[in-house]
Every structure is written in structure tokens, then in C-alpha cells.
Amino acid sequence: MVTGTAIGATESDSQRPVDITGTVEGSPYSDRLWLYRHDGRWFIALGPNRNAQPKGT
């Protein structure tokens, strides 16, 4: 369940970090996503997260 979001600022008008907080099965959870603007529309940057741990480790 998402309990909070916060959109941050950067020096660029086409990039914004979004911090998401919530719970997963009762445990606290937080993550940061990056938004990018292209042709006047915002998109979520998808791809590997440098802080992610591979499954099974």
C-alpha cells in the first residue's frame, strides 16, 4: 500500500525524482523512481535499479 509520494526538483526541467513510501505485507517500503519529460509528456524511467539485489542473493 502506498502511503506517501514526494516529487523532488533537479537542475533540469525534464527530470524529476519521485520518492514513494508505503508498506508491503506490513513492513515499511520506500523507493525512488525517475520521471523524464519528452515531447511535453512525462515518463517513468524503466530499467535496472543500481540498488537492487538479484533474486536469490
CHARMM internal coordinates of N, CA and C (Angstrom, degrees):
IC EDIT
DIST 1 N 1 CA 1.4261
DIST 1 CA 1 C 1.5272
ANGL 1 N 1 CA 1 C 108.37
DIST 1 C 2 N 1.3243
ANGL 1 CA 1 C 2 N 116.95
DIHE 1 N 1 CA 1 C 2 N 128.56
DIST 2 N 2 CA 1.4642
ANGL 1 C 2 N 2 CA 121.47
DIHE 1 CA 1 C 2 N 2 CA 176.87
DIST 2 CA 2 C 1.5269
ANGL 2 N 2 CA 2 C 108.39
DIHE 1 C 2 N 2 CA 2 C -80.30
DIST 2 C 3 N 1.3386
ANGL 2 CA 2 C 3 N 116.04
DIHE 2 N 2 CA 2 C 3 N 127.89
DIST 3 N 3 CA 1.4561
ANGL 2 C 3 N 3 CA 120.80
DIHE 2 CA 2 C 3 N 3 CA 179.80
DIST 3 CA 3 C 1.5237
ANGL 3 N 3 CA 3 C 112.98
DIHE 2 C 3 N 3 CA 3 C -110.86
DIST 3 C 4 N 1.3522
ANGL 3 CA 3 C 4 N 116.80
DIHE 3 N 3 CA 3 C 4 N -13.04
DIST 4 N 4 CA 1.4562
ANGL 3 C 4 N 4 CA 118.69
DIHE 3 CA 3 C 4 N 4 CA 179.32
DIST 4 CA 4 C 1.5142
ANGL 4 N 4 CA 4 C 112.52
DIHE 3 C 4 N 4 CA 4 C -167.48
DIST 4 C 5 N 1.3176
ANGL 4 CA 4 C 5 N 115.05
DIHE 4 N 4 CA 4 C 5 N 151.81
DIST 5 N 5 CA 1.4640
ANGL 4 C 5 N 5 CA 121.99
DIHE 4 CA 4 C 5 N 5 CA 174.29
DIST 5 CA 5 C 1.5166
ANGL 5 N 5 CA 5 C 108.37
DIHE 4 C 5 N 5 CA 5 C -139.19
DIST 5 C 6 N 1.3090
ANGL 5 CA 5 C 6 N 115.96
DIHE 5 N 5 CA 5 C 6 N 150.38
DIST 6 N 6 CA 1.4644
ANGL 5 C 6 N 6 CA 121.32
DIHE 5 CA 5 C 6 N 6 CA 177.15
DIST 6 CA 6 C 1.5232
ANGL 6 N 6 CA 6 C 107.81
DIHE 5 C 6 N 6 CA 6 C -145.79
DIST 6 C 7 N 1.3274
ANGL 6 CA 6 C 7 N 116.14
DIHE 6 N 6 CA 6 C 7 N 124.26
DIST 7 N 7 CA 1.4596
ANGL 6 C 7 N 7 CA 121.73
DIHE 6 CA 6 C 7 N 7 CA 177.84
DIST 7 CA 7 C 1.5195
ANGL 7 N 7 CA 7 C 107.85
DIHE 6 C 7 N 7 CA 7 C -96.49
DIST 7 C 8 N 1.3170
ANGL 7 CA 7 C 8 N 115.96
DIHE 7 N 7 CA 7 C 8 N 123.40
DIST 8 N 8 CA 1.4547
ANGL 7 C 8 N 8 CA 121.59
DIHE 7 CA 7 C 8 N 8 CA -177.84
DIST 8 CA 8 C 1.5239
ANGL 8 N 8 CA 8 C 111.84
DIHE 7 C 8 N 8 CA 8 C -93.18
DIST 8 C 9 N 1.3000
ANGL 8 CA 8 C 9 N 115.19
DIHE 8 N 8 CA 8 C 9 N -175.53
DIST 9 N 9 CA 1.4619
ANGL 8 C 9 N 9 CA 122.35
DIHE 8 CA 8 C 9 N 9 CA -179.75
DIST 9 CA 9 C 1.5238
ANGL 9 N 9 CA 9 C 109.62
DIHE 8 C 9 N 9 CA 9 C -122.40
DIST 9 C 10 N 1.3162
ANGL 9 CA 9 C 10 N 115.87
DIHE 9 N 9 CA 9 C 10 N 154.21
DIST 10 N 10 CA 1.4589
ANGL 9 C 10 N 10 CA 122.50
DIHE 9 CA 9 C 10 N 10 CA 173.94
DIST 10 CA 10 C 1.5198
ANGL 10 N 10 CA 10 C 107.52
DIHE 9 C 10 N 10 CA 10 C -136.42
DIST 10 C 11 N 1.3135
ANGL 10 CA 10 C 11 N 116.47
DIHE 10 N 10 CA 10 C 11 N 176.35
DIST 11 N 11 CA 1.4632
ANGL 10 C 11 N 11 CA 120.29
DIHE 10 CA 10 C 11 N 11 CA 176.87
DIST 11 CA 11 C 1.5245
ANGL 11 N 11 CA 11 C 111.27
DIHE 10 C 11 N 11 CA 11 C -70.68
DIST 11 C 12 N 1.3190
ANGL 11 CA 11 C 12 N 116.63
DIHE 11 N 11 CA 11 C 12 N -19.60
DIST 12 N 12 CA 1.4561
ANGL 11 C 12 N 12 CA 122.00
DIHE 11 CA 11 C 12 N 12 CA -178.29
DIST 12 CA 12 C 1.5250
ANGL 12 N 12 CA 12 C 110.26
DIHE 11 C 12 N 12 CA 12 C -94.93
DIST 12 C 13 N 1.3280
ANGL 12 CA 12 C 13 N 117.00
DIHE 12 N 12 CA 12 C 13 N 140.07
DIST 13 N 13 CA 1.4586
ANGL 12 C 13 N 13 CA 120.85
DIHE 12 CA 12 C 13 N 13 CA 175.33
DIST 13 CA 13 C 1.5214
ANGL 13 N 13 CA 13 C 112.11
DIHE 12 C 13 N 13 CA 13 C -79.82
DIST 13 C 14 N 1.3328
ANGL 13 CA 13 C 14 N 117.59
DIHE 13 N 13 CA 13 C 14 N -3.20
DIST 14 N 14 CA 1.4615
ANGL 13 C 14 N 14 CA 119.56
DIHE 13 CA 13 C 14 N 14 CA -176.33
DIST 14 CA 14 C 1.5316
ANGL 14 N 14 CA 14 C 113.16
DIHE 13 C 14 N 14 CA 14 C -113.94
DIST 14 C 15 N 1.3256
ANGL 14 CA 14 C 15 N 117.90
DIHE 14 N 14 CA 14 C 15 N 10.35
DIST 15 N 15 CA 1.4605
ANGL 14 C 15 N 15 CA 121.63
DIHE 14 CA 14 C 15 N 15 CA 177.73
DIST 15 CA 15 C 1.5188
ANGL 15 N 15 CA 15 C 109.32
DIHE 14 C 15 N 15 CA 15 C -137.85
DIST 15 C 16 N 1.3343
ANGL 15 CA 15 C 16 N 115.77
DIHE 15 N 15 CA 15 C 16 N 138.43
DIST 16 N 16 CA 1.4624
ANGL 15 C 16 N 16 CA 121.14
DIHE 15 CA 15 C 16 N 16 CA 177.32
DIST 16 CA 16 C 1.5245
ANGL 16 N 16 CA 16 C 109.39
DIHE 15 C 16 N 16 CA 16 C -145.77
DIST 16 C 17 N 1.3456
ANGL 16 CA 16 C 17 N 117.27
DIHE 16 N 16 CA 16 C 17 N 132.96
DIST 17 N 17 CA 1.4589
ANGL 16 C 17 N 17 CA 119.48
DIHE 16 CA 16 C 17 N 17 CA 172.15
DIST 17 CA 17 C 1.5375
ANGL 17 N 17 CA 17 C 109.42
DIHE 16 C 17 N 17 CA 17 C -83.60
DIST 17 C 18 N 1.3109
ANGL 17 CA 17 C 18 N 116.02
DIHE 17 N 17 CA 17 C 18 N 145.50
DIST 18 N 18 CA 1.4608
ANGL 17 C 18 N 18 CA 121.37
DIHE 17 CA 17 C 18 N 18 CA 175.59
DIST 18 CA 18 C 1.5249
ANGL 18 N 18 CA 18 C 107.54
DIHE 17 C 18 N 18 CA 18 C -125.96
DIST 18 C 19 N 1.3235
ANGL 18 CA 18 C 19 N 116.21
DIHE 18 N 18 CA 18 C 19 N 118.57
DIST 19 N 19 CA 1.4608
ANGL 18 C 19 N 19 CA 121.22
DIHE 18 CA 18 C 19 N 19 CA 177.24
DIST 19 CA 19 C 1.5238
ANGL 19 N 19 CA 19 C 108.31
DIHE 18 C 19 N 19 CA 19 C -95.48
DIST 19 C 20 N 1.3279
ANGL 19 CA 19 C 20 N 115.36
DIHE 19 N 19 CA 19 C 20 N 128.08
DIST 20 N 20 CA 1.4547
ANGL 19 C 20 N 20 CA 122.17
DIHE 19 CA 19 C 20 N 20 CA -178.44
DIST 20 CA 20 C 1.5220
ANGL 20 N 20 CA 20 C 107.96
DIHE 19 C 20 N 20 CA 20 C -117.59
DIST 20 C 21 N 1.3295
ANGL 20 CA 20 C 21 N 116.86
DIHE 20 N 20 CA 20 C 21 N 131.69
DIST 21 N 21 CA 1.4528
ANGL 20 C 21 N 21 CA 121.65
DIHE 20 CA 20 C 21 N 21 CA 176.23
DIST 21 CA 21 C 1.5214
ANGL 21 N 21 CA 21 C 108.53
DIHE 20 C 21 N 21 CA 21 C -124.31
DIST 21 C 22 N 1.2988
ANGL 21 CA 21 C 22 N 115.17
DIHE 21 N 21 CA 21 C 22 N 153.67
DIST 22 N 22 CA 1.4594
ANGL 21 C 22 N 22 CA 119.79
DIHE 21 CA 21 C 22 N 22 CA 179.48
DIST 22 CA 22 C 1.5038
ANGL 22 N 22 CA 22 C 110.67
DIHE 21 C 22 N 22 CA 22 C 177.75
DIST 22 C 23 N 1.3269
ANGL 22 CA 22 C 23 N 114.67
DIHE 22 N 22 CA 22 C 23 N -157.18
DIST 23 N 23 CA 1.4501
ANGL 22 C 23 N 23 CA 121.40
DIHE 22 CA 22 C 23 N 23 CA 178.48
DIST 23 CA 23 C 1.5232
ANGL 23 N 23 CA 23 C 109.73
DIHE 22 C 23 N 23 CA 23 C -133.40
DIST 23 C 24 N 1.3148
ANGL 23 CA 23 C 24 N 115.05
DIHE 23 N 23 CA 23 C 24 N 148.33
DIST 24 N 24 CA 1.4639
ANGL 23 C 24 N 24 CA 122.84
DIHE 23 CA 23 C 24 N 24 CA 173.79
DIST 24 CA 24 C 1.5229
ANGL 24 N 24 CA 24 C 106.00
DIHE 23 C 24 N 24 CA 24 C -127.43
DIST 24 C 25 N 1.3164
ANGL 24 CA 24 C 25 N 116.27
DIHE 24 N 24 CA 24 C 25 N 114.40
DIST 25 N 25 CA 1.4641
ANGL 24 C 25 N 25 CA 121.64
DIHE 24 CA 24 C 25 N 25 CA -177.93
DIST 25 CA 25 C 1.5265
ANGL 25 N 25 CA 25 C 111.17
DIHE 24 C 25 N 25 CA 25 C 51.60
DIST 25 C 26 N 1.3240
ANGL 25 CA 25 C 26 N 116.92
DIHE 25 N 25 CA 25 C 26 N 39.91
DIST 26 N 26 CA 1.4558
ANGL 25 C 26 N 26 CA 122.64
DIHE 25 CA 25 C 26 N 26 CA 177.03
DIST 26 CA 26 C 1.5163
ANGL 26 N 26 CA 26 C 115.74
DIHE 25 C 26 N 26 CA 26 C 85.73
DIST 26 C 27 N 1.3291
ANGL 26 CA 26 C 27 N 118.50
DIHE 26 N 26 CA 26 C 27 N -8.26
DIST 27 N 27 CA 1.4672
ANGL 26 C 27 N 27 CA 121.61
DIHE 26 CA 26 C 27 N 27 CA 179.74
DIST 27 CA 27 C 1.5173
ANGL 27 N 27 CA 27 C 110.13
DIHE 26 C 27 N 27 CA 27 C -98.10
DIST 27 C 28 N 1.3444
ANGL 27 CA 27 C 28 N 118.14
DIHE 27 N 27 CA 27 C 28 N 145.17
DIST 28 N 28 CA 1.4646
ANGL 27 C 28 N 28 CA 121.08
DIHE 27 CA 27 C 28 N 28 CA 179.49
DIST 28 CA 28 C 1.5270
ANGL 28 N 28 CA 28 C 111.51
DIHE 27 C 28 N 28 CA 28 C -62.54
DIST 28 C 29 N 1.3189
ANGL 28 CA 28 C 29 N 114.92
DIHE 28 N 28 CA 28 C 29 N 146.59
DIST 29 N 29 CA 1.4592
ANGL 28 C 29 N 29 CA 121.69
DIHE 28 CA 28 C 29 N 29 CA 179.84
DIST 29 CA 29 C 1.5192
ANGL 29 N 29 CA 29 C 108.57
DIHE 28 C 29 N 29 CA 29 C -142.30
DIST 29 C 30 N 1.3251
ANGL 29 CA 29 C 30 N 116.11
DIHE 29 N 29 CA 29 C 30 N 142.00
DIST 30 N 30 CA 1.4706
ANGL 29 C 30 N 30 CA 119.92
DIHE 29 CA 29 C 30 N 30 CA 172.99
DIST 30 CA 30 C 1.5182
ANGL 30 N 30 CA 30 C 108.75
DIHE 29 C 30 N 30 CA 30 C -148.53
DIST 30 C 31 N 1.3175
ANGL 30 CA 30 C 31 N 115.39
DIHE 30 N 30 CA 30 C 31 N 150.81
DIST 31 N 31 CA 1.4533
ANGL 30 C 31 N 31 CA 120.81
DIHE 30 CA 30 C 31 N 31 CA 179.03
DIST 31 CA 31 C 1.5164
ANGL 31 N 31 CA 31 C 108.19
DIHE 30 C 31 N 31 CA 31 C -156.19
DIST 31 C 32 N 1.3044
ANGL 31 CA 31 C 32 N 115.38
DIHE 31 N 31 CA 31 C 32 N 160.56
DIST 32 N 32 CA 1.4616
ANGL 31 C 32 N 32 CA 121.74
DIHE 31 CA 31 C 32 N 32 CA 176.44
DIST 32 CA 32 C 1.5208
ANGL 32 N 32 CA 32 C 108.10
DIHE 31 C 32 N 32 CA 32 C -121.47
DIST 32 C 33 N 1.3221
ANGL 32 CA 32 C 33 N 115.76
DIHE 32 N 32 CA 32 C 33 N 126.98
DIST 33 N 33 CA 1.4582
ANGL 32 C 33 N 33 CA 122.99
DIHE 32 CA 32 C 33 N 33 CA 173.96
DIST 33 CA 33 C 1.5159
ANGL 33 N 33 CA 33 C 108.00
DIHE 32 C 33 N 33 CA 33 C -110.37
DIST 33 C 34 N 1.3207
ANGL 33 CA 33 C 34 N 116.15
DIHE 33 N 33 CA 33 C 34 N 158.39
DIST 34 N 34 CA 1.4605
ANGL 33 C 34 N 34 CA 120.40
DIHE 33 CA 33 C 34 N 34 CA 176.79
DIST 34 CA 34 C 1.5164
ANGL 34 N 34 CA 34 C 109.68
DIHE 33 C 34 N 34 CA 34 C -116.86
DIST 34 C 35 N 1.3153
ANGL 34 CA 34 C 35 N 115.51
DIHE 34 N 34 CA 34 C 35 N 132.31
DIST 35 N 35 CA 1.4578
ANGL 34 C 35 N 35 CA 122.63
DIHE 34 CA 34 C 35 N 35 CA 175.25
DIST 35 CA 35 C 1.5199
ANGL 35 N 35 CA 35 C 108.65
DIHE 34 C 35 N 35 CA 35 C -101.93
DIST 35 C 36 N 1.3278
ANGL 35 CA 35 C 36 N 115.85
DIHE 35 N 35 CA 35 C 36 N 140.37
DIST 36 N 36 CA 1.4595
ANGL 35 C 36 N 36 CA 121.96
DIHE 35 CA 35 C 36 N 36 CA 176.26
DIST 36 CA 36 C 1.5213
ANGL 36 N 36 CA 36 C 108.80
DIHE 35 C 36 N 36 CA 36 C -127.70
DIST 36 C 37 N 1.3208
ANGL 36 CA 36 C 37 N 116.49
DIHE 36 N 36 CA 36 C 37 N 136.59
DIST 37 N 37 CA 1.4589
ANGL 36 C 37 N 37 CA 120.60
DIHE 36 CA 36 C 37 N 37 CA 177.74
DIST 37 CA 37 C 1.5172
ANGL 37 N 37 CA 37 C 109.24
DIHE 36 C 37 N 37 CA 37 C -97.96
DIST 37 C 38 N 1.3412
ANGL 37 CA 37 C 38 N 114.79
DIHE 37 N 37 CA 37 C 38 N 132.08
DIST 38 N 38 CA 1.4594
ANGL 37 C 38 N 38 CA 122.06
DIHE 37 CA 37 C 38 N 38 CA 178.96
DIST 38 CA 38 C 1.5210
ANGL 38 N 38 CA 38 C 107.60
DIHE 37 C 38 N 38 CA 38 C -140.26
DIST 38 C 39 N 1.3100
ANGL 38 CA 38 C 39 N 116.61
DIHE 38 N 38 CA 38 C 39 N 124.34
DIST 39 N 39 CA 1.4701
ANGL 38 C 39 N 39 CA 122.25
DIHE 38 CA 38 C 39 N 39 CA -178.97
DIST 39 CA 39 C 1.5260
ANGL 39 N 39 CA 39 C 112.15
DIHE 38 C 39 N 39 CA 39 C 52.70
DIST 39 C 40 N 1.3344
ANGL 39 CA 39 C 40 N 116.49
DIHE 39 N 39 CA 39 C 40 N 40.38
DIST 40 N 40 CA 1.4570
ANGL 39 C 40 N 40 CA 121.57
DIHE 39 CA 39 C 40 N 40 CA 175.38
DIST 40 CA 40 C 1.5212
ANGL 40 N 40 CA 40 C 115.22
DIHE 39 C 40 N 40 CA 40 C 79.48
DIST 40 C 41 N 1.3382
ANGL 40 CA 40 C 41 N 117.59
DIHE 40 N 40 CA 40 C 41 N 5.14
DIST 41 N 41 CA 1.4623
ANGL 40 C 41 N 41 CA 121.13
DIHE 40 CA 40 C 41 N 41 CA 179.08
DIST 41 CA 41 C 1.5217
ANGL 41 N 41 CA 41 C 109.42
DIHE 40 C 41 N 41 CA 41 C -120.66
DIST 41 C 42 N 1.3352
ANGL 41 CA 41 C 42 N 116.99
DIHE 41 N 41 CA 41 C 42 N 147.45
DIST 42 N 42 CA 1.4602
ANGL 41 C 42 N 42 CA 122.37
DIHE 41 CA 41 C 42 N 42 CA 179.99
DIST 42 CA 42 C 1.5189
ANGL 42 N 42 CA 42 C 110.46
DIHE 41 C 42 N 42 CA 42 C -96.53
DIST 42 C 43 N 1.3158
ANGL 42 CA 42 C 43 N 115.89
DIHE 42 N 42 CA 42 C 43 N 138.89
DIST 43 N 43 CA 1.4573
ANGL 42 C 43 N 43 CA 123.26
DIHE 42 CA 42 C 43 N 43 CA 179.59
DIST 43 CA 43 C 1.5205
ANGL 43 N 43 CA 43 C 109.56
DIHE 42 C 43 N 43 CA 43 C -131.23
DIST 43 C 44 N 1.3320
ANGL 43 CA 43 C 44 N 116.15
DIHE 43 N 43 CA 43 C 44 N 150.09
DIST 44 N 44 CA 1.4625
ANGL 43 C 44 N 44 CA 121.27
DIHE 43 CA 43 C 44 N 44 CA 173.42
DIST 44 CA 44 C 1.5150
ANGL 44 N 44 CA 44 C 107.74
DIHE 43 C 44 N 44 CA 44 C -87.15
DIST 44 C 45 N 1.3189
ANGL 44 CA 44 C 45 N 115.97
DIHE 44 N 44 CA 44 C 45 N 130.92
DIST 45 N 45 CA 1.4706
ANGL 44 C 45 N 45 CA 120.92
DIHE 44 CA 44 C 45 N 45 CA 177.31
DIST 45 CA 45 C 1.5200
ANGL 45 N 45 CA 45 C 108.16
DIHE 44 C 45 N 45 CA 45 C -74.44
DIST 45 C 46 N 1.3312
ANGL 45 CA 45 C 46 N 116.58
DIHE 45 N 45 CA 45 C 46 N 118.71
DIST 46 N 46 CA 1.4588
ANGL 45 C 46 N 46 CA 121.71
DIHE 45 CA 45 C 46 N 46 CA 178.80
DIST 46 CA 46 C 1.5166
ANGL 46 N 46 CA 46 C 109.57
DIHE 45 C 46 N 46 CA 46 C -103.86
DIST 46 C 47 N 1.2991
ANGL 46 CA 46 C 47 N 116.15
DIHE 46 N 46 CA 46 C 47 N 148.73
DIST 47 N 47 CA 1.4519
ANGL 46 C 47 N 47 CA 120.78
DIHE 46 CA 46 C 47 N 47 CA 179.21
DIST 47 CA 47 C 1.5080
ANGL 47 N 47 CA 47 C 109.80
DIHE 46 C 47 N 47 CA 47 C 149.80
DIST 47 C 48 N 1.3237
ANGL 47 CA 47 C 48 N 117.33
DIHE 47 N 47 CA 47 C 48 N -178.24
DIST 48 N 48 CA 1.4609
ANGL 47 C 48 N 48 CA 120.29
DIHE 47 CA 47 C 48 N 48 CA -178.56
DIST 48 CA 48 C 1.5254
ANGL 48 N 48 CA 48 C 111.12
DIHE 47 C 48 N 48 CA 48 C -63.64
DIST 48 C 49 N 1.3014
ANGL 48 CA 48 C 49 N 115.80
DIHE 48 N 48 CA 48 C 49 N 140.34
DIST 49 N 49 CA 1.4566
ANGL 48 C 49 N 49 CA 122.29
DIHE 48 CA 48 C 49 N 49 CA 175.64
DIST 49 CA 49 C 1.5231
ANGL 49 N 49 CA 49 C 107.00
DIHE 48 C 49 N 49 CA 49 C -93.07
DIST 49 C 50 N 1.3124
ANGL 49 CA 49 C 50 N 117.70
DIHE 49 N 49 CA 49 C 50 N 126.82
DIST 50 N 50 CA 1.4645
ANGL 49 C 50 N 50 CA 120.18
DIHE 49 CA 49 C 50 N 50 CA -176.35
DIST 50 CA 50 C 1.5194
ANGL 50 N 50 CA 50 C 112.26
DIHE 49 C 50 N 50 CA 50 C -65.25
DIST 50 C 51 N 1.3473
ANGL 50 CA 50 C 51 N 118.76
DIHE 50 N 50 CA 50 C 51 N -17.08
DIST 51 N 51 CA 1.4645
ANGL 50 C 51 N 51 CA 121.55
DIHE 50 CA 50 C 51 N 51 CA 178.60
DIST 51 CA 51 C 1.5283
ANGL 51 N 51 CA 51 C 112.79
DIHE 50 C 51 N 51 CA 51 C -96.35
DIST 51 C 52 N 1.3282
ANGL 51 CA 51 C 52 N 117.05
DIHE 51 N 51 CA 51 C 52 N -1.51
DIST 52 N 52 CA 1.4662
ANGL 51 C 52 N 52 CA 120.51
DIHE 51 CA 51 C 52 N 52 CA -176.93
DIST 52 CA 52 C 1.5286
ANGL 52 N 52 CA 52 C 110.91
DIHE 51 C 52 N 52 CA 52 C -74.92
DIST 52 C 53 N 1.3169
ANGL 52 CA 52 C 53 N 115.02
DIHE 52 N 52 CA 52 C 53 N 148.17
DIST 53 N 53 CA 1.4567
ANGL 52 C 53 N 53 CA 121.93
DIHE 52 CA 52 C 53 N 53 CA 176.05
DIST 53 CA 53 C 1.5257
ANGL 53 N 53 CA 53 C 108.00
DIHE 52 C 53 N 53 CA 53 C -104.56
DIST 53 C 54 N 1.3238
ANGL 53 CA 53 C 54 N 118.47
DIHE 53 N 53 CA 53 C 54 N 132.07
DIST 54 N 54 CA 1.4714
ANGL 53 C 54 N 54 CA 119.85
DIHE 53 CA 53 C 54 N 54 CA 176.64
DIST 54 CA 54 C 1.5250
ANGL 54 N 54 CA 54 C 110.98
DIHE 53 C 54 N 54 CA 54 C -59.04
DIST 54 C 55 N 1.3225
ANGL 54 CA 54 C 55 N 117.40
DIHE 54 N 54 CA 54 C 55 N 147.81
DIST 55 N 55 CA 1.4688
ANGL 54 C 55 N 55 CA 120.91
DIHE 54 CA 54 C 55 N 55 CA 177.17
DIST 55 CA 55 C 1.5159
ANGL 55 N 55 CA 55 C 109.85
DIHE 54 C 55 N 55 CA 55 C -59.09
DIST 55 C 56 N 1.3217
ANGL 55 CA 55 C 56 N 114.52
DIHE 55 N 55 CA 55 C 56 N 141.69
DIST 56 N 56 CA 1.4576
ANGL 55 C 56 N 56 CA 119.95
DIHE 55 CA 55 C 56 N 56 CA 177.72
DIST 56 CA 56 C 1.5067
ANGL 56 N 56 CA 56 C 114.54
DIHE 55 C 56 N 56 CA 56 C 88.69
DIST 56 C 57 N 1.3481
ANGL 56 CA 56 C 57 N 118.26
DIHE 56 N 56 CA 56 C 57 N 4.30
DIST 57 N 57 CA 1.4679
ANGL 56 C 57 N 57 CA 119.17
DIHE 56 CA 56 C 57 N 57 CA 178.91
DIST 57 CA 57 C 1.5029
ANGL 57 N 57 CA 57 C 110.47
DIHE 56 C 57 N 57 CA 57 C -107.03
END
COOR INIT
IC SEED 1 N 1 CA 1 C
IC BUILD
